[in-house]
Amino acid sequence: MNRKLTTLALASVMAITAGCATTGGERDYSKSLYLRGQFAWWDALPEYKVKKVDNGLYRTEVELKADGQPYEFKFGDANWTSGTNCGYLSEEDKDVQLNKPVKTNCSAVFENFRFTPPETGTYGFYFDVRGETPEIYIDEAN
C-alpha cells in the first residue's frame, strides 16, 4: 500500500512540475531569433535580430531591391537550432505575398521562404507565435 502511495505521489509531483514547465510563460524570441537570408549571406546579423512588438509578435526590417528575383529567407537563431529554424510548413506557404500570413515549420532544414518585392524599399518581416502554429508575414515598412 505504501509503495502505491509513494508512486502516486511521485507521479503527481512530476505531472505538476511538467505542467509548470510548459505553461511557465511565453518564450521571448527577441533574445535569439534573426531574419536570415540571401540579403545577409544567411548570417545572423544584429541588424536583422527580431524585436518584440506585442505578446507573441516579433518584427525586423530589411531593405530589398525589386529586380524581379525572389529573395530566399528563414527565421532562425545563430546556430540554426531545431525549434528556431523556421521555414515554410508546406509548398503552398513557400512563396510569401505582402500582408498574407503563411504557416511556418520551426524544425525546417531546407524549406526557405521566397519573397519577390514589388518595388525597391524597406519591408517589415513578422514572426507571429500567437496562434497554434507560428506564422510569418511581410508588409511595407513606413
C-alpha positions as CSV (number, residue, x, y, z in Angstrom):
1,M,0.0,0.0,0.0
2,N,2.8,2.4,0.9
3,R,4.6,1.7,-2.4
4,K,1.4,2.5,-4.4
5,L,1.0,5.8,-2.4
6,T,4.6,6.7,-3.0
7,T,4.3,6.0,-6.7
8,L,1.1,8.0,-6.9
9,A,2.6,10.9,-5.0
10,L,5.7,10.9,-7.3
11,A,3.6,10.8,-10.4
12,S,1.5,13.7,-9.1
13,V,4.6,15.8,-8.4
14,M,6.0,15.0,-11.9
15,A,2.7,15.9,-13.6
16,I,2.5,19.3,-11.7
17,T,6.2,20.1,-12.5
18,A,5.7,19.2,-16.2
19,G,2.7,21.4,-16.3
20,C,4.5,24.3,-14.8
21,A,7.4,23.9,-17.3
22,T,5.1,24.0,-20.3
23,T,2.9,26.9,-19.1
24,G,5.6,28.9,-17.3
25,G,5.3,31.8,-19.8
26,E,5.9,32.8,-23.3
27,R,9.3,32.3,-24.9
28,D,11.0,35.6,-25.8
29,Y,12.3,35.2,-29.4
30,S,13.8,38.7,-29.3
31,K,16.7,37.2,-27.4
32,S,17.8,34.8,-30.1
33,L,15.8,35.0,-33.4
34,Y,17.1,36.6,-36.6
35,L,15.8,37.1,-40.1
36,R,18.3,35.2,-42.2
37,G,18.5,35.1,-45.9
38,Q,20.4,35.9,-49.1
39,F,20.4,39.7,-48.3
40,A,22.7,38.9,-45.3
41,W,24.6,36.0,-46.8
42,W,22.5,33.8,-44.4
43,D,24.4,35.2,-41.4
44,A,22.7,36.1,-38.1
45,L,23.4,39.8,-38.2
46,P,22.5,42.1,-35.3
47,E,20.5,44.5,-37.6
48,Y,18.2,41.6,-38.5
49,K,17.5,40.4,-35.0
50,V,13.8,40.5,-34.3
51,K,12.3,42.9,-31.8
52,K,9.1,42.2,-29.8
53,V,6.2,44.4,-30.9
54,D,3.4,42.7,-29.0
55,N,2.9,39.5,-27.0
56,G,3.9,36.7,-29.4
57,L,4.7,39.1,-32.3
58,Y,8.2,39.9,-33.4
59,R,9.5,42.1,-36.3
60,T,12.6,43.2,-38.1
61,E,13.1,45.3,-41.3
62,V,15.3,44.8,-44.3
63,E,15.8,46.9,-47.4
64,L,15.3,45.0,-50.6
65,K,15.7,45.8,-54.3
66,A,13.0,45.0,-56.8
67,D,14.9,43.3,-59.6
68,G,12.3,40.6,-60.3
69,Q,14.2,37.9,-58.5
70,P,12.9,36.3,-55.3
71,Y,14.8,36.6,-52.0
72,E,15.1,33.4,-50.0
73,F,14.9,33.7,-46.2
74,K,14.1,32.0,-43.0
75,F,13.8,32.9,-39.3
76,G,16.5,31.2,-37.2
77,D,18.8,31.6,-34.3
78,A,22.6,31.9,-34.7
79,N,23.1,28.1,-34.7
80,W,20.1,27.0,-36.8
81,T,18.8,25.1,-33.8
82,S,15.9,22.8,-34.3
83,G,12.8,24.6,-32.9
84,T,14.2,28.0,-34.1
85,N,15.0,27.1,-37.7
86,C,11.7,28.4,-39.3
87,G,11.0,27.8,-42.9
88,Y,7.7,27.1,-44.8
89,L,5.3,24.4,-43.5
90,S,4.0,23.2,-46.9
91,E,4.8,24.1,-50.5
92,E,1.8,26.5,-50.8
93,D,3.4,28.5,-48.0
94,K,6.8,28.8,-49.8
95,D,6.1,32.0,-51.8
96,V,5.2,34.8,-49.5
97,Q,3.0,37.7,-50.7
98,L,2.6,41.1,-48.9
99,N,0.3,41.1,-46.0
100,K,-0.7,37.4,-46.3
101,P,0.4,35.3,-43.3
102,V,1.7,31.8,-44.0
103,K,2.4,29.0,-41.6
104,T,6.0,28.1,-40.6
105,N,7.8,24.9,-39.5
106,C,10.4,25.8,-36.9
107,S,12.2,22.4,-37.3
108,A,12.8,23.1,-41.0
109,V,16.1,22.3,-42.8
110,F,15.9,23.3,-46.4
111,E,12.4,24.9,-46.6
112,N,13.3,28.5,-47.4
113,F,10.6,31.1,-47.9
114,R,10.7,33.2,-51.1
115,F,9.6,36.8,-51.4
116,T,9.8,39.0,-54.6
117,P,9.4,42.6,-53.6
118,P,7.0,44.5,-55.8
119,E,9.2,47.6,-55.5
120,T,12.5,48.6,-54.0
121,G,12.1,49.7,-50.4
122,T,12.1,48.6,-46.8
123,Y,10.0,45.7,-45.7
124,G,8.8,44.6,-42.3
125,F,9.2,40.8,-41.6
126,Y,7.0,39.5,-38.8
127,F,7.3,36.3,-36.8
128,D,3.9,35.5,-35.1
129,V,3.5,32.8,-32.4
130,R,0.2,34.0,-31.1
131,G,-1.7,31.1,-32.7
132,E,-1.4,27.3,-32.6
133,T,1.0,27.2,-35.5
134,P,3.6,30.0,-35.9
135,E,3.2,32.3,-38.9
136,I,5.2,34.8,-40.8
137,Y,4.2,37.8,-42.9
138,I,5.7,40.8,-44.6
139,D,4.5,44.4,-45.0
140,E,5.9,47.6,-46.5
141,A,7.7,49.5,-43.7
142,N,6.6,53.1,-43.1
